[in-house]
Amino acid sequence: MANKDRHPDKDIRKAINDAERAGWKARRSEGAGHRWGTMSCGSGCEIAIWSTPRRPGDIAKRVREAVKKCDHNAGAPNIVKQQKSK
């Protein structure tokens, strides 16, 4: 993903990178708005990613959970790890 397409939050950016390594694709939203983009496995699973969420850690966790629960990537290595709650 190009530098201009990077998410502004580091935790969400890390979750996006982990999802991409698991085979998911990030797609930036067109135009202005609060939605940064979406992530999808390419076979039906999709999750929205917001630009400035109130709790960025929750969005990062939702991305990791979506990748973990996706049945379409059953053969992909499990590289998405849950972060410990503080």
URQUIPE-V868115 format. One record per run of one state. SS is the DSSP state (A for helix, B for strand, O for the rest). FROM is the first residue (numbers start at 0). LEN is the number of residues. If there is no record, write none. Layout:
SS_FROM_LEN ; SS_FROM_LEN
This chain:
O_0_2 ; A_2_3 ; O_5_4 ; A_9_12 ; O_21_3 ; B_24_4 ; O_28_6 ; B_34_6 ; O_40_5 ; B_45_5 ; O_50_5 ; A_55_14 ; O_69_17
